[in-house]
């Protein structure tokens, strides 16, 4: 091998190394899909909660990974949700509260709607941003039971129930509800309601009676919520992101990390359809029976 050939080989290796390095930097700074554990520098992360909340596995997993990673300086939690089932909302609330306990900033940016369970999840955040027209609040609990007895009569269907306990078929859709059953369900709802206002009071560092005054199911605009100390500032996603980067010392030029949820085409189709169904109509019939922190317009 002559010296000229050797020189060109060295130049080629050097050029390849430089190009590979530039491509890596471009991916990290631009696409935001690199695993946060492999980051060579500190960044902020974005996590989105959208639509009706029916499970928490993915969100709690991602929030946990960011909480435990020293290279993630803070998280922007974007909420565009009317709430959902109680248990997944409580599970997400708990991990958000852990950020506060650990001293890692988690800032909430409210989108079009962050009501009921959406507000519940936001309440322990370091700071909550809402746009003036955001719909939020709706602090309360709802339990919807479909009733089919009249339809069953019309088509000639009757039911015989054998049970081992007085309340085993409480809430049956095939017969009128008894007064003692109504009382039973109301006591259950009251208990979950107290959990809601207690957690919001803790998350917002408010007196529980102050929260109780706001917890009549009323929905508020972002502007009204600011006046009632339910949120901390008016602003959109950009303002919340700028604030998070400022308090964490992350440069404005570094794009945030955002992990994408892998969903099937069927899930995407059903999620899209669900966003266009009225929550009090077909949407309610499509949800499992249960207790919900859910804004139902």
C-alpha positions as CSV (number, residue, x, y, z in Angstrom):
1,X,0.0,0.0,0.0
2,X,1.5,3.3,-1.1
3,X,1.4,6.4,1.0
4,X,-1.2,8.1,-1.1
5,X,-3.7,5.2,-0.7
6,X,-2.9,5.1,3.1
7,X,-3.7,8.8,3.3
8,X,-7.1,8.5,1.6
9,X,-8.0,5.6,3.9
10,X,-7.3,7.7,7.0
11,X,-9.3,10.6,5.5
12,X,-12.2,8.2,4.8
13,X,-12.2,6.8,8.4
14,X,-12.1,10.3,9.8
15,X,-14.9,11.5,7.6
16,X,-17.1,8.5,8.5
17,X,-16.5,9.1,12.2
18,X,-17.4,12.8,11.9
19,X,-20.6,12.1,9.9
20,X,-21.7,9.3,12.3
21,X,-21.2,11.7,15.2
22,X,-23.2,14.4,13.6
23,X,-26.0,12.1,12.7
24,X,-26.1,10.9,16.4
25,X,-26.3,14.5,17.6
26,X,-29.0,15.3,15.1
27,X,-31.1,12.4,16.2
28,X,-30.7,13.2,19.9
29,X,-31.4,16.9,19.4
30,X,-34.1,16.6,16.8
31,X,-36.2,13.5,17.1
32,X,-36.2,13.0,20.8
33,X,-36.6,9.2,20.6
34,X,-33.3,8.1,22.2
35,X,-33.6,6.1,25.4
36,X,-33.1,8.7,28.2
37,X,-30.7,6.3,30.0
38,X,-28.2,6.8,27.1
39,X,-28.2,10.6,27.1
40,X,-24.8,12.2,27.4
41,X,-26.3,15.4,28.8
42,X,-29.4,16.6,30.8
43,X,-32.7,17.2,29.1
44,X,-36.3,17.7,30.0
45,X,-39.0,15.2,28.9
46,X,-42.6,15.5,27.7
47,X,-45.3,13.0,28.7
48,X,-48.8,13.3,27.3
49,X,-52.1,12.2,28.8
50,X,-54.9,12.4,26.3
51,X,-58.4,11.2,26.1
52,X,-60.4,9.2,28.7
53,X,-58.1,7.5,31.2
54,X,-58.9,3.8,31.5
55,X,-55.4,2.5,32.4
56,X,-52.2,3.8,33.8
57,X,-49.5,1.2,33.0
58,X,-47.8,3.1,30.2
59,X,-47.9,6.5,31.8
60,X,-46.7,5.4,35.2
61,X,-43.9,3.4,33.6
62,X,-42.6,6.3,31.6
63,X,-43.0,8.8,34.5
64,X,-41.1,6.3,36.7
65,X,-38.2,6.0,34.2
66,X,-37.8,9.8,34.0
67,X,-38.0,10.2,37.8
68,X,-35.2,7.6,38.3
69,X,-33.0,9.0,35.5
70,X,-30.5,11.6,36.6
71,X,-30.1,12.8,33.0
72,X,-33.8,13.9,32.9
73,X,-33.8,17.3,34.7
74,X,-37.6,17.6,34.7
75,X,-40.9,16.6,33.1
76,X,-43.6,18.5,31.3
77,X,-46.9,16.7,31.7
78,X,-49.3,17.7,29.0
79,X,-52.9,16.9,30.0
80,X,-55.7,17.0,27.6
81,X,-58.2,14.7,29.3
82,X,-61.7,14.8,30.9
83,X,-60.5,12.3,33.4
84,X,-61.6,8.7,33.6
85,X,-61.6,5.7,35.9
86,X,-60.7,6.3,39.5
87,X,-57.9,3.7,40.1
88,X,-55.7,4.6,37.1
89,X,-56.1,8.3,37.9
90,X,-55.0,7.6,41.5
91,X,-52.0,5.6,40.3
92,X,-50.8,8.4,38.0
93,X,-51.4,10.9,40.8
94,X,-49.2,9.0,43.1
95,X,-46.2,9.0,40.7
96,X,-46.7,12.7,40.1
97,X,-46.7,13.3,43.9
98,X,-43.4,11.3,44.1
99,X,-41.7,13.9,41.8
100,X,-42.6,16.6,44.4
101,X,-41.3,14.4,47.2
102,X,-38.0,13.8,45.3
103,X,-37.6,17.5,44.4
104,X,-37.6,16.9,40.7
105,X,-39.7,19.4,38.8
106,X,-42.8,18.2,37.1
107,X,-44.8,21.0,35.4
108,X,-48.3,20.5,34.0
109,X,-49.5,22.1,30.8
110,X,-53.3,21.9,30.5
111,X,-54.7,21.6,27.0
112,X,-58.3,22.0,25.8
113,X,-59.6,20.1,28.8
114,X,-58.0,18.9,32.0
115,X,-61.1,18.2,34.2
116,X,-62.1,15.9,36.9
117,X,-59.5,13.1,36.9
118,X,-57.4,15.3,34.5
119,X,-57.3,18.0,37.2
120,X,-56.8,15.4,40.0
121,X,-53.6,14.1,38.3
122,X,-52.3,17.7,37.8
123,X,-52.8,18.8,41.4
124,X,-49.5,17.6,42.9
125,X,-47.4,19.2,40.1
126,X,-44.6,21.7,40.8
127,X,-46.6,24.3,38.8
128,X,-49.8,24.1,36.7
129,X,-50.2,26.2,33.5
130,X,-53.6,26.5,31.9
131,X,-54.7,28.5,28.9
132,X,-57.4,31.1,29.6
133,X,-60.0,28.9,27.8
134,X,-59.0,25.5,29.2
135,X,-61.8,23.6,30.8
136,X,-60.8,22.3,34.2
137,X,-62.2,21.6,37.7
138,X,-65.2,19.3,37.6
139,X,-64.1,17.9,41.0
140,X,-66.5,15.1,41.8
141,X,-67.4,11.5,41.2
142,X,-69.8,9.9,38.9
143,X,-71.3,6.4,38.8
144,X,-73.6,5.6,35.8
145,X,-75.7,2.4,35.7
146,X,-77.6,1.6,32.5
147,X,-81.2,0.4,33.0
148,X,-82.7,-2.1,30.5
149,X,-85.8,-3.3,32.3
150,X,-88.3,-1.4,30.0
151,X,-86.5,-2.6,26.9
152,X,-86.5,-6.2,28.2
153,X,-90.2,-6.0,28.8
154,X,-90.9,-4.8,25.3
155,X,-89.1,-7.7,23.7
156,X,-90.5,-10.3,26.1
157,X,-87.4,-11.0,28.1
158,X,-87.6,-11.8,31.9
159,X,-84.9,-12.6,34.4
160,X,-84.7,-14.8,37.5
161,X,-81.8,-14.1,39.9
162,X,-80.6,-16.4,42.6
163,X,-78.2,-14.9,45.0
164,X,-76.5,-15.6,48.3
165,X,-76.4,-12.0,49.7
166,X,-78.9,-9.2,49.9
167,X,-76.9,-6.8,47.8
168,X,-75.2,-9.3,45.4
169,X,-77.2,-8.0,42.4
170,X,-77.4,-4.4,43.6
171,X,-77.5,-2.1,40.6
172,X,-78.9,-4.7,38.2
173,X,-80.0,-3.1,34.9
174,X,-83.0,-5.4,34.7
175,X,-85.0,-4.1,37.7
176,X,-85.7,-0.8,39.5
177,X,-83.1,0.2,42.1
178,X,-84.2,-0.1,45.7
179,X,-83.8,2.7,48.2
180,X,-81.3,0.8,50.4
181,X,-79.2,0.1,47.2
182,X,-79.2,3.8,46.3
183,X,-77.9,4.5,49.9
184,X,-75.2,1.9,49.5
185,X,-73.9,3.3,46.3
186,X,-74.1,6.9,47.6
187,X,-72.0,6.0,50.6
188,X,-69.4,4.4,48.3
189,X,-69.4,7.5,46.1
190,X,-69.1,9.8,49.1
191,X,-66.0,7.8,50.2
192,X,-64.3,8.1,46.8
193,X,-65.3,11.8,46.7
194,X,-63.5,12.4,50.0
195,X,-60.4,10.7,48.6
196,X,-60.6,13.1,45.7
197,X,-60.8,16.3,47.7
198,X,-58.3,15.1,50.2
199,X,-55.7,14.3,47.6
200,X,-56.3,17.6,45.8
201,X,-55.9,19.5,49.1
202,X,-52.6,17.7,49.7
203,X,-51.4,18.2,46.1
204,X,-52.2,21.9,46.0
205,X,-51.3,22.6,49.6
206,X,-54.8,23.9,50.3
207,X,-57.2,23.5,53.2
208,X,-59.6,20.7,52.6
209,X,-62.6,22.9,53.2
210,X,-61.3,25.3,50.6
211,X,-61.2,22.5,48.1
212,X,-64.7,21.3,49.2
213,X,-66.2,24.6,48.2
214,X,-64.9,24.1,44.7
215,X,-65.8,20.4,44.6
216,X,-69.4,20.6,43.5
217,X,-68.7,19.3,40.0
218,X,-68.5,22.8,38.5
219,X,-66.2,23.2,35.5
220,X,-64.1,26.3,35.3
221,X,-62.1,28.1,32.6
222,X,-58.4,28.4,33.0
223,X,-58.9,32.1,33.9
224,X,-61.4,31.3,36.6
225,X,-59.3,28.5,37.9
226,X,-56.3,30.9,38.4
227,X,-58.6,33.2,40.4
228,X,-59.5,30.2,42.6
229,X,-55.9,29.1,43.2
230,X,-56.6,25.8,41.2
231,X,-53.8,26.6,38.8
232,X,-50.6,28.7,39.1
233,X,-50.2,30.6,35.8
234,X,-51.9,31.2,32.4
235,X,-50.0,30.0,29.4
236,X,-49.8,27.2,26.9
237,X,-47.4,24.4,26.1
238,X,-44.6,26.8,25.0
239,X,-44.8,28.9,28.2
240,X,-44.8,25.8,30.4
241,X,-41.8,24.4,28.5
242,X,-39.8,27.7,28.8
243,X,-40.5,27.8,32.5
244,X,-39.4,24.2,33.0
245,X,-36.2,24.7,31.1
246,X,-35.5,27.9,33.0
247,X,-35.8,26.3,36.4
248,X,-33.8,23.2,35.4
249,X,-31.1,25.2,33.5
250,X,-31.6,23.2,30.3
251,X,-30.9,25.2,27.2
252,X,-33.8,26.4,25.0
253,X,-32.0,25.0,22.0
254,X,-32.1,21.4,23.3
255,X,-35.3,19.7,22.2
256,X,-37.2,17.7,24.8
257,X,-37.2,13.9,25.1
258,X,-40.6,12.3,24.3
259,X,-41.2,8.6,24.2
260,X,-44.0,7.5,21.9
261,X,-46.6,4.9,23.0
262,X,-46.8,1.9,20.7
263,X,-50.5,1.3,19.9
264,X,-52.2,-0.9,17.3
265,X,-54.2,0.5,14.5
266,X,-57.4,-0.8,16.2
267,X,-56.6,1.2,19.4
268,X,-55.9,4.3,17.4
269,X,-59.2,3.9,15.5
270,X,-61.2,3.3,18.7
271,X,-59.4,6.2,20.5
272,X,-60.3,8.5,17.6
273,X,-63.9,7.4,17.6
274,X,-64.1,7.8,21.3
275,X,-63.1,11.4,21.1
276,X,-66.1,12.1,18.9
277,X,-68.7,10.2,20.9
278,X,-70.8,12.1,23.5
279,X,-69.7,11.0,27.0
280,X,-73.2,10.9,28.3
281,X,-74.5,8.8,25.3
282,X,-72.8,6.1,23.4
283,X,-69.6,6.8,25.1
284,X,-71.1,5.9,28.5
285,X,-72.5,2.7,27.2
286,X,-69.1,1.7,25.8
287,X,-67.3,2.1,29.2
288,X,-67.2,-0.5,31.9
289,X,-69.5,0.1,34.8
290,X,-67.6,1.7,37.6
291,X,-66.7,4.8,39.6
292,X,-65.2,7.6,37.6
293,X,-63.4,10.9,38.1
294,X,-64.9,12.1,34.8
295,X,-66.1,15.4,33.3
296,X,-69.4,14.5,31.6
297,X,-70.8,17.5,29.7
